[in-house]
Amino acid sequence: MRVSTLWRGEKIWTGTEFVTGVLVEAGRVVATGDAESLAAQTVSQTETLPGALVVPGLHDAHIH
């Protein structure tokens, strides 16, 4: 059984738009969108992020 986590928040930036939900399975984002719509899928756990701004990780691989 795959564990899926729904991250719910008011400000989740995908890089192109703000959404209210991110569905993660096995450590990978599998869907983004409206949290209510994503919750209709089989979700193992839900994490709520009140007042948080979530953005994609930005990694600079430039090293000296």
C-alpha positions in Angstrom: 0.0 0.0 0.0 1.3 3.4 -1.0 1.3 6.1 1.6 -0.1 9.4 0.3 -0.1 12.7 2.0 -2.2 15.7 1.2 -0.6 19.0 2.1 -3.3 21.6 2.6 -2.6 25.3 2.6 -3.8 28.7 1.5 -0.6 29.7 -0.3 1.1 26.9 -2.2 3.0 28.1 -5.2 3.6 25.6 -7.9 5.8 27.8 -10.1 3.0 28.8 -12.3 0.0 29.3 -10.0 -1.2 29.3 -6.4 -3.1 26.1 -5.3 -4.6 24.9 -2.0 -3.4 21.3 -2.1 -0.4 19.1 -3.0 -0.7 15.3 -3.1 2.6 13.4 -2.4 3.2 9.7 -2.8 6.5 8.0 -2.0 8.2 11.3 -1.6 7.1 12.7 -5.0 4.5 15.3 -5.9 1.9 13.5 -8.0 -0.8 16.2 -8.2 -1.5 19.8 -7.3 -4.7 21.7 -7.3 -7.8 22.3 -5.2 -7.4 20.6 -1.8 -11.0 19.5 -1.7 -10.7 17.8 -5.1 -7.5 16.1 -4.1 -9.0 14.9 -0.9 -11.6 12.9 -2.9 -8.7 10.6 -3.8 -7.4 7.9 -1.5 -5.3 9.8 1.0 -3.4 8.2 3.9 -2.8 11.3 5.9 -3.4 15.1 5.7 -1.1 17.8 6.9 -2.5 21.4 7.3 -0.2 24.3 6.8 -2.0 27.3 8.4 -0.5 30.6 7.4 2.4 29.1 5.6 3.8 30.0 2.2 4.9 26.8 0.4 7.3 27.2 -2.6 9.3 24.6 -4.7 12.8 24.0 -3.4 15.3 26.1 -5.2 18.8 24.6 -5.4 21.9 26.3 -6.7 24.4 23.7 -7.7 27.0 26.4 -8.5 29.9 25.6 -6.1 33.5 27.0 -5.9 
